[in-house]
Amino acid sequence: MFAYTVTGEFDDAAVAAEWVSWLQHGHLADVRAGGALEAVLVQLAPLRFEVRYLFADGAAFAKYEQEHAPKLRAEGLTKFPPSRGVRMSRSSGQVLASLR
């Protein structure tokens, strides 16, 4: 498994709520359609969130990054630019262990 995490921090609660709604009503499903096996939205603090995506392996994530991510990231940046008080960061890596 390969994990891809997007962290979003917001200055304004209304913008954060708009972002969460956008994720829940399309973006999470769009990333799943692009190859993610799972998408989980986690609220870490009132204005800080993580979206955790799991891919079958690094190759599936690389395919997502090449074929789907540019369009999806551009859409997100258009709706939620830094000028709206939004800060995004991304990380990814190989899953070494998982218990369910």
Backbone hydrogen bonds in HBPLUS format (Angstrom, degrees):
<---DONOR---> <-ACCEPTOR-->    atom                        ^
c    i                          cat <-CA-CA->   ^        H-A-AA   ^      H-
h    n   atom  resd res      DA  || num        DHA   H-A  angle D-A-AA Bond
n    s   type  num  typ     dist DA aas  dist angle  dist       angle   num
A0095-VAL N   A0001-MET O   3.03 MM  94  5.35 171.3  2.04 133.6 134.8     1
A0002-PHE N   A0055-PHE O   2.91 MM  53  5.04 155.1  1.97 143.0 144.7     2
A0055-PHE N   A0002-PHE O   2.77 MM  53  5.04 164.0  1.79 154.8 160.2     3
A0003-ALA N   A0093-GLY O   2.84 MM  90  5.43 166.8  1.86 171.4 166.8     4
A0093-GLY N   A0003-ALA O   2.94 MM  90  5.43 152.2  2.02 148.3 153.6     5
A0004-TYR N   A0053-TYR O   2.92 MM  49  5.12 157.7  1.97 149.6 152.7     6
A0053-TYR N   A0004-TYR O   2.81 MM  49  5.12 171.4  1.82 159.7 162.1     7
A0005-THR N   A0091-SER O   2.79 MM  86  5.28 172.0  1.80 157.5 160.3     8
A0091-SER N   A0005-THR O   2.91 MM  86  5.28 149.7  2.00 150.7 157.4     9
A0006-VAL N   A0051-VAL O   2.94 MM  45  5.18 158.5  1.99 146.2 153.1    10
A0051-VAL N   A0006-VAL O   2.78 MM  45  5.18 154.0  1.85 149.1 158.1    11
A0007-THR N   A0089-SER O   2.79 MM  82  5.20 165.8  1.81 153.4 158.4    12
A0089-SER N   A0007-THR O   2.93 MM  82  5.20 146.8  2.04 144.7 152.9    13
A0008-GLY N   A0049-PHE O   2.91 MM  41  5.24 157.5  1.96 139.5 146.9    14
A0049-PHE N   A0008-GLY O   2.89 MM  41  5.24 161.7  1.92 154.6 160.7    15
A0009-GLU N   A0087-ARG O   2.86 MM  78  5.14 156.3  1.92 149.2 157.0    16
A0087-ARG N   A0009-GLU O   2.90 MM  78  5.14 156.4  1.95 153.9 157.6    17
A0010-PHE N   A0047-LEU O   2.96 MM  37  5.26 153.4  2.03 154.5 159.1    18
A0011-ASP N   A0085-GLY O   2.95 MM  74  5.03 134.2  2.16 138.0 149.1    19
A0016-ALA N   A0012-ASP O   3.07 MM   4  6.37 159.3  2.11 150.1 156.4    20
A0017-ALA N   A0013-ALA O   2.90 MM   4  6.10 158.4  1.95 148.2 153.6    21
A0018-GLU N   A0014-ALA O   3.00 MM   4  6.19 150.7  2.08 140.7 148.8    22
A0019-TRP N   A0015-VAL O   2.93 MM   4  6.20 154.6  2.00 149.7 156.2    23
A0020-VAL N   A0016-ALA O   2.94 MM   4  6.22 162.9  1.97 154.2 158.3    24
A0021-SER N   A0017-ALA O   3.01 MM   4  6.16 160.7  2.04 145.6 150.9    25
A0022-TRP N   A0018-GLU O   2.95 MM   4  6.17 155.7  2.00 144.9 151.8    26
A0023-LEU N   A0019-TRP O   2.91 MM   4  6.21 156.6  1.96 151.8 158.0    27
A0024-GLN N   A0020-VAL O   2.92 MM   4  6.15 169.2  1.93 154.7 157.2    28
A0025-HIS N   A0021-SER O   2.86 MM   4  5.91 145.3  1.98 149.4 158.1    29
A0027-HIS N   A0022-TRP O   3.21 MM   5  6.29 171.2  2.22 150.3 148.8    30
A0028-LEU N   A0023-LEU O   3.07 MM   5  5.30 173.2  2.07 134.7 135.8    31
A0030-ASP N   A0026-GLY O   2.83 MM   4  6.06 146.7  1.94 152.4 163.5    32
A0030-ASP N   A0027-HIS O   3.06 MM   3  4.86 116.0  2.49  90.3 106.6    33
A0031-VAL N   A0027-HIS O   2.98 MM   4  6.30 154.3  2.05 155.5 160.5    34
A0032-ARG N   A0028-LEU O   3.01 MM   4  6.31 155.7  2.07 145.4 152.7    35
A0033-ALA N   A0029-ALA O   2.82 MM   4  6.04 154.8  1.88 145.8 152.9    36
A0034-GLY N   A0030-ASP O   3.00 MM   4  6.22 128.5  2.28 132.3 146.0    37
A0034-GLY N   A0031-VAL O   3.02 MM   3  4.83 128.5  2.30  90.3 105.0    38
A0036-ALA N   A0031-VAL O   3.22 MM   5  5.98 170.4  2.23 140.4 137.4    39
A0035-GLY N   A0032-ARG O   3.01 MM   3  5.28 164.2  2.04 109.8 114.3    40
A0037-LEU N   A0054-LEU O   2.64 MM  17  5.57 154.9  1.70 160.3 169.4    41
A0054-LEU N   A0038-GLU O   3.06 MM  16  5.18 153.5  2.13 135.1 139.7    42
A0040-VAL N   A0052-ARG O   2.87 MM  12  5.10 151.8  1.95 138.8 148.3    43
A0052-ARG N   A0040-VAL O   2.78 MM  12  5.10 163.8  1.81 152.7 156.1    44
A0042-VAL N   A0050-GLU O   2.75 MM   8  5.15 169.3  1.77 164.5 167.1    45
A0050-GLU N   A0042-VAL O   2.82 MM   8  5.15 157.7  1.87 151.9 158.6    46
A0044-LEU N   A0048-ARG O   2.80 MM   4  5.40 144.5  1.92 139.3 149.7    47
A0045-ALA N   A0048-ARG O   3.17 MM   3  4.92 154.0  2.25 139.4 136.2    48
A0048-ARG N   A0045-ALA O   3.20 MM   3  4.92 179.6  2.20 110.5 110.3    49
A0061-PHE N   A0057-ASP O   3.15 MM   4  6.52 154.9  2.22 149.5 156.8    50
A0062-ALA N   A0058-GLY O   2.84 MM   4  6.07 157.0  1.89 147.4 154.1    51
A0063-LYS N   A0059-ALA O   2.94 MM   4  6.17 154.1  2.01 145.7 152.3    52
A0064-TYR N   A0060-ALA O   3.01 MM   4  6.25 156.0  2.07 141.8 148.4    53
A0065-GLU N   A0061-PHE O   2.83 MM   4  6.14 162.8  1.86 156.0 160.4    54
A0066-GLN N   A0062-ALA O   2.98 MM   4  6.17 150.3  2.07 144.6 152.3    55
A0067-GLU N   A0063-LYS O   2.85 MM   4  5.91 169.3  1.86 157.4 160.4    56
A0068-HIS N   A0064-TYR O   2.84 MM   4  5.16 157.6  1.89 140.7 147.0    57
A0069-ALA N   A0064-TYR O   2.90 MM   5  6.01 163.5  1.92 151.6 152.9    58
A0072-LEU N   A0068-HIS O   3.25 MM   4  6.45 172.3  2.25 158.1 160.5    59
A0073-ARG N   A0069-ALA O   2.75 MM   4  5.71 168.3  1.77 163.9 166.3    60
A0074-ALA N   A0070-PRO O   3.03 MM   4  6.06 154.7  2.10 140.2 147.4    61
A0075-GLU N   A0071-LYS O   3.03 MM   4  6.27 155.5  2.09 146.8 153.1    62
A0076-GLY N   A0072-LEU O   3.06 MM   4  6.31 161.0  2.10 146.3 151.2    63
A0077-LEU N   A0073-ARG O   2.87 MM   4  6.07 158.0  1.92 150.6 156.7    64
A0078-THR N   A0074-ALA O   2.95 MM   4  6.11 147.7  2.06 144.5 152.8    65
A0079-LYS N   A0075-GLU O   3.09 MM   4  6.35 158.6  2.14 150.0 155.0    66
A0080-PHE N   A0076-GLY O   2.75 MM   4  5.75 152.1  1.83 148.8 157.7    67
A0084-ARG N   A0081-PRO O   2.92 MM   3  5.68 167.2  1.93 125.0 129.3    68
A0085-GLY N   A0082-PRO O   2.88 MM   3  5.27 153.3  1.95 122.4 123.1    69
